[in-house]
């Protein structure tokens, strides 16, 4: 890392200390977007499936879906459950335009990612699951795009190194404006049109695919299939939260 990158990181740290020196939830003084007390209020996603990270009720298990039909990605980092504070903040970001809550939740995910990749190779690209242009105009922003930008910034700042670069454009885009996922049942989500997404820029061999919440995994798998078709050899899934499977009982069979 050269002195220009180092000075930029240092300046950003000073800037945040001066203007963002309070917890975004309780407003107590904190050097980080969330104080230590508020960080304890998020529901950790454990135990969970060792492959897709769907919440389970016991450890060292694969869910029934991963046993019969393993996902296309190689790693899944989903540190929290879509419950309680995390669910509330994501809903306030997406449906009440309270974008300031993006900072604390991406800060939390960045800490988990730094721990996960300690001694491992970071992805060459970070790609987010995009919203359709009509949905962006309706909402006023694409939350996954903003989250990805903050996520990369926090990873570089907390690590003290430029581990990831933030591209000005995403590698994939959404062509078909499907119904909002939270309004659909599990079966309806799995019937998404085949050509919902398309690749518009070259894909690296090792990529990270980010989405704010992972429910059935149908959107993730659709994007993974597309990324593999265009050259991705290893795909890591990054998501803030994983939702429990309320429609089907999980097959909690211990690993051999």
VMD Tcl script that draws the C-alpha trace (Angstrom):
set ca {
  {0.00 0.00 0.00}
  {1.48 3.38 -1.02}
  {1.42 6.59 1.02}
  {-1.56 8.01 -0.90}
  {-3.78 5.08 0.08}
  {-2.49 5.22 3.64}
  {-3.15 8.96 3.98}
  {-6.66 8.53 2.56}
  {-7.46 5.84 5.12}
  {-6.09 7.98 7.97}
  {-8.07 11.03 6.86}
  {-11.27 8.98 6.72}
  {-10.64 7.69 10.22}
  {-10.25 11.23 11.57}
  {-13.36 12.34 9.65}
  {-15.44 9.56 11.15}
  {-14.18 10.27 14.66}
  {-15.22 13.90 14.36}
  {-18.61 13.45 12.67}
  {-19.65 9.88 13.46}
  {-18.55 9.44 17.05}
  {-21.83 8.11 18.41}
  {-23.69 4.83 18.24}
  {-26.35 4.90 15.53}
  {-28.87 3.16 17.81}
  {-28.49 4.44 21.37}
  {-26.50 7.62 20.50}
  {-23.94 7.00 23.22}
  {-20.36 7.98 22.45}
  {-18.63 5.29 20.44}
  {-15.60 5.18 18.11}
  {-17.63 2.83 15.90}
  {-21.12 3.01 14.32}
  {-22.38 0.64 17.03}
  {-21.33 0.64 20.66}
  {-20.34 -2.66 22.26}
  {-23.63 -2.84 24.18}
  {-25.82 -2.48 21.07}
  {-23.73 -4.99 19.13}
  {-24.83 -7.62 21.65}
  {-28.48 -7.02 20.72}
  {-28.24 -8.65 17.30}
  {-29.29 -12.30 16.99}
  {-26.26 -14.37 15.95}
  {-27.04 -16.97 13.28}
  {-26.03 -20.04 15.26}
  {-26.60 -22.91 15.00}
  {-27.03 -22.98 11.25}
  {-26.46 -25.20 8.21}
  {-22.75 -25.53 7.54}
  {-23.28 -24.91 3.82}
  {-26.10 -22.41 3.25}
  {-26.26 -20.98 6.80}
  {-30.02 -21.37 7.14}
  {-30.85 -21.32 10.88}
  {-31.15 -24.77 12.48}
  {-31.79 -26.05 15.98}
  {-28.57 -28.02 16.44}
  {-24.90 -27.80 15.44}
  {-22.78 -29.71 12.88}
  {-25.66 -30.20 10.47}
  {-26.56 -29.86 6.83}
  {-30.11 -28.81 6.07}
  {-32.23 -31.12 3.93}
  {-31.90 -28.89 0.87}
  {-28.08 -28.92 0.97}
  {-28.04 -32.69 1.42}
  {-30.16 -33.34 -1.66}
  {-29.17 -30.37 -3.84}
  {-26.02 -28.50 -2.74}
  {-25.92 -24.79 -3.67}
  {-23.77 -23.49 -6.50}
  {-21.61 -21.28 -4.27}
  {-18.66 -22.46 -2.18}
  {-18.91 -20.26 0.94}
  {-21.75 -18.45 2.67}
  {-21.14 -15.82 5.34}
  {-24.43 -14.92 7.05}
  {-23.59 -13.91 10.64}
  {-27.04 -12.80 11.79}
  {-30.62 -14.00 11.73}
  {-33.31 -11.88 10.11}
  {-34.96 -11.20 13.43}
  {-35.19 -8.48 16.06}
  {-32.99 -5.42 15.62}
  {-31.46 -6.56 12.31}
  {-34.88 -7.13 10.73}
  {-36.14 -3.80 12.04}
  {-33.16 -1.83 10.70}
  {-33.24 -3.47 7.26}
  {-36.96 -2.75 6.97}
  {-36.39 0.87 7.97}
  {-33.69 1.19 5.31}
  {-35.72 -0.40 2.52}
  {-39.20 0.92 3.26}
  {-38.71 4.11 5.28}
  {-35.61 5.53 3.51}
  {-33.60 5.60 6.75}
  {-30.29 5.05 4.97}
  {-28.19 6.10 7.96}
  {-28.75 2.62 9.41}
  {-26.71 1.15 6.55}
  {-23.52 2.18 8.35}
  {-23.95 0.15 11.56}
  {-25.11 -3.08 9.93}
  {-22.40 -3.07 7.23}
  {-19.88 -2.32 9.98}
  {-20.98 -5.50 11.77}
  {-20.71 -7.61 8.61}
  {-17.27 -6.19 7.78}
  {-15.94 -7.38 11.15}
  {-17.18 -10.91 10.49}
  {-15.71 -10.93 6.99}
  {-12.29 -9.82 8.21}
  {-12.32 -12.67 10.73}
  {-13.53 -15.17 8.13}
  {-10.84 -14.31 5.56}
  {-7.98 -14.22 8.04}
  {-5.35 -16.38 6.34}
  {-7.59 -16.86 3.28}
  {-7.68 -15.26 -0.15}
  {-10.13 -12.40 -0.57}
  {-12.39 -12.36 -3.67}
  {-11.20 -10.44 -6.70}
  {-14.59 -8.80 -7.21}
  {-17.52 -7.87 -4.98}
  {-20.80 -8.04 -6.89}
  {-24.17 -7.07 -5.41}
  {-27.61 -8.41 -6.29}
  {-29.10 -5.36 -8.04}
  {-32.61 -3.96 -7.98}
  {-34.52 -3.28 -11.19}
  {-34.31 0.35 -12.43}
  {-38.06 0.78 -11.86}
  {-37.69 -0.35 -8.25}
  {-34.75 2.01 -7.77}
  {-36.79 4.94 -9.09}
  {-39.66 3.97 -6.80}
  {-37.47 3.62 -3.69}
  {-34.99 6.32 -4.61}
  {-31.89 4.15 -4.25}
  {-30.54 0.61 -4.54}
  {-29.85 -0.50 -0.98}
  {-27.47 -3.32 -1.96}
  {-25.33 -0.90 -3.97}
  {-24.99 1.53 -1.04}
  {-24.40 -1.33 1.41}
  {-21.64 -2.77 -0.77}
  {-19.88 0.61 -0.96}
  {-19.92 1.02 2.83}
  {-18.97 -2.61 3.36}
  {-15.82 -2.30 1.23}
  {-14.90 0.97 2.94}
  {-15.18 -0.58 6.41}
  {-13.19 -3.67 5.41}
  {-10.34 -1.55 4.10}
  {-10.40 0.81 7.08}
  {-10.64 -1.84 9.79}
  {-7.92 -3.95 8.17}
  {-5.65 -0.98 7.55}
  {-5.12 -2.14 3.98}
  {-6.79 -1.88 0.57}
  {-8.08 -5.43 0.43}
  {-10.95 -4.68 -1.94}
  {-11.66 -2.12 -4.64}
  {-15.05 -0.53 -5.16}
  {-16.15 -0.55 -8.80}
  {-18.28 2.33 -10.08}
  {-20.55 -0.15 -11.90}
  {-21.90 -3.57 -11.02}
  {-21.07 -6.65 -13.09}
  {-24.71 -7.75 -13.36}
  {-28.02 -5.97 -13.79}
  {-31.66 -6.90 -13.37}
  {-33.72 -6.94 -16.57}
  {-37.11 -8.08 -15.30}
  {-38.96 -6.23 -12.57}
  {-40.19 -9.16 -10.49}
  {-42.51 -8.88 -7.52}
  {-40.87 -7.85 -4.24}
  {-39.50 -11.00 -2.61}
  {-41.04 -10.31 0.79}
  {-44.52 -10.46 -0.80}
  {-44.01 -13.96 -2.27}
  {-44.22 -17.45 -0.85}
  {-41.27 -19.82 -1.03}
  {-42.70 -21.61 -4.09}
  {-43.36 -18.30 -5.85}
  {-39.80 -17.12 -5.21}
  {-38.43 -20.27 -6.78}
  {-40.34 -19.57 -10.00}
  {-38.40 -16.43 -10.94}
  {-37.96 -15.92 -14.72}
  {-34.77 -17.47 -16.11}
  {-33.47 -14.25 -17.67}
  {-34.10 -11.96 -14.70}
  {-30.40 -10.96 -14.55}
  {-27.65 -10.51 -17.11}
  {-23.88 -10.02 -17.01}
  {-22.70 -6.67 -18.39}
  {-19.01 -6.66 -17.35}
  {-16.27 -9.33 -17.19}
  {-16.43 -11.71 -14.24}
  {-13.34 -12.75 -12.24}
  {-12.67 -16.33 -11.20}
  {-13.16 -15.66 -7.48}
  {-16.07 -13.35 -6.65}
  {-18.19 -12.38 -3.67}
  {-21.93 -11.97 -4.26}
  {-23.66 -9.67 -1.76}
  {-27.35 -9.46 -0.88}
  {-28.86 -7.83 2.17}
  {-31.06 -10.77 3.21}
  {-31.06 -14.40 2.07}
  {-34.37 -16.24 2.32}
  {-34.92 -19.25 0.06}
  {-31.68 -18.74 -1.85}
  {-33.45 -18.73 -5.22}
  {-32.17 -15.26 -6.18}
  {-28.65 -16.15 -5.04}
  {-28.64 -19.40 -7.01}
  {-29.95 -17.66 -10.14}
  {-27.11 -15.14 -9.94}
  {-24.54 -17.85 -9.17}
  {-25.59 -19.84 -12.22}
  {-25.11 -16.73 -14.35}
  {-21.73 -15.92 -12.81}
  {-20.47 -19.47 -13.34}
  {-21.58 -19.34 -16.96}
  {-19.38 -16.26 -17.42}
  {-16.22 -17.59 -15.81}
  {-16.60 -17.56 -12.01}
  {-14.88 -20.60 -10.47}
  {-15.41 -19.75 -6.80}
  {-18.37 -17.79 -5.43}
  {-18.63 -16.58 -1.84}
  {-22.01 -15.36 -0.61}
  {-22.05 -12.35 1.70}
  {-25.31 -11.45 3.40}
  {-26.28 -9.55 6.51}
  {-28.97 -11.94 7.66}
  {-30.50 -15.33 6.98}
  {-34.19 -16.06 7.47}
  {-35.46 -19.27 9.08}
  {-37.42 -21.70 6.89}
  {-40.98 -21.35 8.22}
  {-42.69 -23.29 5.43}
  {-40.78 -26.57 5.44}
  {-39.40 -28.48 8.38}
  {-35.64 -28.81 8.10}
  {-34.01 -32.21 7.87}
  {-31.60 -31.94 10.76}
  {-29.46 -34.94 9.88}
  {-25.97 -34.97 11.46}
  {-22.99 -34.86 9.14}
  {-21.15 -38.13 8.60}
}
mol new
graphics top color blue
foreach p $ca { graphics top sphere $p radius 0.5 }
foreach p [lrange $ca 0 end-1] q [lrange $ca 1 end] { graphics top cylinder $p $q radius 0.2 }
display resetview
